[in-house]
Amino acid sequence: MSIVQIVESYRDSEDNEFFFRNDPYSTAGVKEMLVWLEEHTDFKVEVIPHWQFKTKTRGSFSDYSYGIRIEK
């Protein structure tokens, strides 16, 4: 049996949530920063699964496919 969660409503992003058009772990500089945060601070980077969010506005500039949440 599979459990499927459906995202039904829109909300503003939280202050600790960041969204990207490209995978941040494949982007030079961003990957190193995220890895450094986890290795040298108390911050943890959590990847937000793509099925948990949709952008409300469509268009090449505002379509986000990747999200992360930074927790302390």
Z-matrix of the N, CA and C atoms (Angstrom, degrees):
N
C 1 1.457
C 2 1.525 1 108.95
N 3 1.314 2 117.11 1 130.59
C 4 1.456 3 122.50 2 177.79
C 5 1.513 4 110.28 3 -101.92
N 6 1.315 5 115.23 4 145.43
C 7 1.463 6 120.83 5 174.48
C 8 1.516 7 106.85 6 -106.75
N 9 1.316 8 116.18 7 128.73
C 10 1.460 9 121.67 8 -179.59
C 11 1.513 10 108.12 9 -120.50
N 12 1.318 11 116.12 10 128.17
C 13 1.453 12 120.61 11 176.10
C 14 1.512 13 108.71 12 -102.17
N 15 1.310 14 115.89 13 131.28
C 16 1.460 15 121.95 14 179.56
C 17 1.536 16 108.22 15 -106.50
N 18 1.313 17 116.27 16 129.37
C 19 1.455 18 120.48 17 175.35
C 20 1.523 19 106.81 18 -85.47
N 21 1.326 20 116.17 19 120.11
C 22 1.462 21 119.43 20 -172.31
C 23 1.525 22 115.13 21 -108.05
N 24 1.324 23 118.90 22 -18.71
C 25 1.456 24 118.36 23 -175.67
C 26 1.529 25 110.18 24 -139.26
N 27 1.320 26 115.18 25 164.25
C 28 1.456 27 121.56 26 178.64
C 29 1.517 28 109.24 27 -97.61
N 30 1.318 29 116.10 28 150.06
C 31 1.459 30 122.35 29 173.03
C 32 1.519 31 107.37 30 -147.49
N 33 1.302 32 116.17 31 158.83
C 34 1.462 33 119.65 32 174.42
C 35 1.515 34 108.84 33 -69.09
N 36 1.328 35 116.56 34 151.97
C 37 1.459 36 119.51 35 176.36
C 38 1.524 37 108.99 36 -70.67
N 39 1.322 38 114.85 37 150.70
C 40 1.458 39 120.88 38 175.90
C 41 1.533 40 108.15 39 -76.38
N 42 1.331 41 116.41 40 164.53
C 43 1.472 42 120.60 41 -179.56
C 44 1.519 43 112.79 42 -62.02
N 45 1.334 44 117.40 43 -24.71
C 46 1.466 45 121.08 44 -177.50
C 47 1.525 46 113.08 45 -99.24
N 48 1.325 47 117.89 46 12.41
C 49 1.467 48 122.14 47 179.53
C 50 1.524 49 109.83 48 -109.88
N 51 1.328 50 114.94 49 135.20
C 52 1.464 51 121.02 50 -177.68
C 53 1.519 52 108.52 51 -132.76
N 54 1.330 53 116.77 52 139.72
C 55 1.457 54 121.86 53 -175.73
C 56 1.525 55 110.05 54 -123.54
N 57 1.335 56 115.06 55 144.56
C 58 1.455 57 122.30 56 -173.44
C 59 1.524 58 110.48 57 -133.72
N 60 1.317 59 116.19 58 151.07
C 61 1.467 60 120.52 59 172.77
C 62 1.519 61 110.54 60 -79.42
N 63 1.333 62 117.09 61 -30.07
C 64 1.469 63 122.25 62 179.86
C 65 1.520 64 108.57 63 -118.98
N 66 1.316 65 116.19 64 155.91
C 67 1.458 66 122.25 65 -179.63
C 68 1.528 67 110.20 66 -58.19
N 69 1.338 68 118.66 67 117.86
C 70 1.462 69 119.90 68 -178.33
C 71 1.527 70 112.64 69 -64.42
N 72 1.329 71 117.83 70 -24.52
C 73 1.459 72 120.66 71 177.98
C 74 1.529 73 112.39 72 -81.46
N 75 1.330 74 116.96 73 -1.87
C 76 1.466 75 121.72 74 174.19
C 77 1.523 76 111.33 75 -113.05
N 78 1.316 77 117.02 76 6.49
C 79 1.456 78 122.15 77 -177.94
C 80 1.525 79 109.14 78 -106.68
N 81 1.338 80 116.41 79 117.84
C 82 1.469 81 121.03 80 -179.30
C 83 1.519 82 110.30 81 -55.43
N 84 1.279 83 116.75 82 137.74
C 85 1.460 84 121.80 83 179.96
C 86 1.514 85 111.50 84 92.99
N 87 1.321 86 116.97 85 -52.78
C 88 1.468 87 120.72 86 179.66
C 89 1.525 88 109.59 87 -68.23
N 90 1.323 89 117.28 88 -45.56
C 91 1.464 90 121.03 89 178.60
C 92 1.525 91 110.38 90 -57.87
N 93 1.324 92 116.91 91 -48.63
C 94 1.456 93 120.66 92 -179.30
C 95 1.531 94 111.77 93 -60.51
N 96 1.327 95 117.06 94 -39.03
C 97 1.454 96 120.82 95 179.02
C 98 1.529 97 111.01 96 -65.14
N 99 1.330 98 117.48 97 -44.48
C 100 1.459 99 120.95 98 -179.50
C 101 1.523 100 111.41 99 -65.45
N 102 1.324 101 116.80 100 -42.58
C 103 1.469 102 121.14 101 177.65
C 104 1.527 103 109.66 102 -63.05
N 105 1.326 104 117.62 103 -43.18
C 106 1.460 105 121.45 104 179.34
C 107 1.522 106 110.90 105 -61.47
N 108 1.327 107 117.31 106 -44.00
C 109 1.468 108 120.92 107 178.65
C 110 1.523 109 111.18 108 -55.50
N 111 1.331 110 116.22 109 -45.71
C 112 1.465 111 119.47 110 -178.00
C 113 1.527 112 112.19 111 -71.02
N 114 1.314 113 117.82 112 -35.59
C 115 1.463 114 120.61 113 -176.19
C 116 1.531 115 113.70 114 -81.65
N 117 1.332 116 117.86 115 -26.10
C 118 1.466 117 120.48 116 -172.93
C 119 1.524 118 114.90 117 -118.01
N 120 1.315 119 118.10 118 -0.52
C 121 1.466 120 120.99 119 179.38
C 122 1.525 121 108.92 120 -136.17
N 123 1.318 122 115.48 121 -179.85
C 124 1.467 123 121.08 122 176.95
C 125 1.525 124 112.03 123 -86.06
N 126 1.318 125 117.91 124 2.99
C 127 1.457 126 121.18 125 -178.51
C 128 1.534 127 110.76 126 -78.07
N 129 1.315 128 115.74 127 143.57
C 130 1.468 129 123.11 128 175.54
C 131 1.522 130 107.85 129 -121.97
N 132 1.317 131 115.65 130 135.47
C 133 1.467 132 121.42 131 179.48
C 134 1.520 133 107.73 132 -100.80
N 135 1.326 134 115.64 133 123.16
C 136 1.461 135 122.13 134 179.19
C 137 1.522 136 108.51 135 -112.89
N 138 1.315 137 116.44 136 126.44
C 139 1.459 138 120.74 137 177.22
C 140 1.531 139 108.42 138 -78.30
N 141 1.321 140 116.10 139 130.14
C 142 1.462 141 121.43 140 176.72
C 143 1.523 142 107.04 141 -88.88
N 144 1.336 143 118.48 142 118.67
C 145 1.464 144 119.81 143 -179.76
C 146 1.530 145 110.98 144 -56.98
N 147 1.346 146 116.13 145 139.65
C 148 1.470 147 120.33 146 -174.29
C 149 1.527 148 113.07 147 -59.67
N 150 1.310 149 118.36 148 -26.95
C 151 1.465 150 119.98 149 -178.28
C 152 1.532 151 111.85 150 -75.61
N 153 1.329 152 117.71 151 -8.81
C 154 1.461 153 119.73 152 -179.15
C 155 1.526 154 112.96 153 -88.54
N 156 1.315 155 117.94 154 -4.25
C 157 1.463 156 117.84 155 179.29
C 158 1.527 157 110.63 156 -145.59
N 159 1.308 158 113.81 157 151.93
C 160 1.458 159 122.92 158 173.06
C 161 1.512 160 106.77 159 -137.23
N 162 1.311 161 115.98 160 146.64
C 163 1.452 162 118.29 161 174.89
C 164 1.522 163 108.63 162 -82.83
N 165 1.310 164 115.46 163 140.74
C 166 1.461 165 120.56 164 -178.30
C 167 1.525 166 110.77 165 -76.98
N 168 1.324 167 116.74 166 -34.52
C 169 1.456 168 122.11 167 179.92
C 170 1.515 169 108.52 168 -99.77
N 171 1.295 170 118.19 169 132.11
C 172 1.462 171 122.11 170 179.24
C 173 1.516 172 110.24 171 -98.45
N 174 1.299 173 115.80 172 150.41
C 175 1.457 174 121.64 173 179.89
C 176 1.507 175 108.34 174 146.81
N 177 1.301 176 117.25 175 155.99
C 178 1.463 177 120.37 176 -173.90
C 179 1.526 178 112.08 177 -61.71
N 180 1.332 179 118.88 178 -31.69
C 181 1.455 180 120.14 179 -177.40
C 182 1.528 181 112.07 180 -77.74
N 183 1.325 182 118.38 181 -31.50
C 184 1.458 183 119.36 182 -172.48
C 185 1.530 184 114.14 183 -109.80
N 186 1.313 185 118.73 184 8.16
C 187 1.461 186 120.82 185 175.70
C 188 1.522 187 109.99 186 -82.45
N 189 1.318 188 116.63 187 113.73
C 190 1.459 189 120.92 188 -179.05
C 191 1.520 190 109.53 189 -107.19
N 192 1.324 191 116.17 190 132.65
C 193 1.460 192 121.87 191 -178.45
C 194 1.520 193 112.70 192 -111.74
N 195 1.323 194 117.25 193 -12.62
C 196 1.470 195 122.20 194 -176.33
C 197 1.507 196 109.62 195 -131.55
N 198 1.327 197 115.45 196 142.29
C 199 1.457 198 120.30 197 177.40
C 200 1.519 199 110.84 198 -141.60
N 201 1.324 200 115.28 199 147.87
C 202 1.455 201 120.65 200 174.30
C 203 1.520 202 109.05 201 -133.87
N 204 1.307 203 115.19 202 155.29
C 205 1.459 204 122.80 203 175.95
C 206 1.536 205 106.02 204 -125.85
N 207 1.317 206 117.31 205 131.23
C 208 1.456 207 121.27 206 179.57
C 209 1.520 208 108.15 207 -106.86
N 210 1.327 209 115.27 208 120.87
C 211 1.480 210 122.00 209 -178.25
C 212 1.511 211 109.78 210 -116.62
N 213 1.301 212 116.49 211 150.60
C 214 1.462 213 121.17 212 175.84
C 215 1.504 214 109.53 213 -110.45
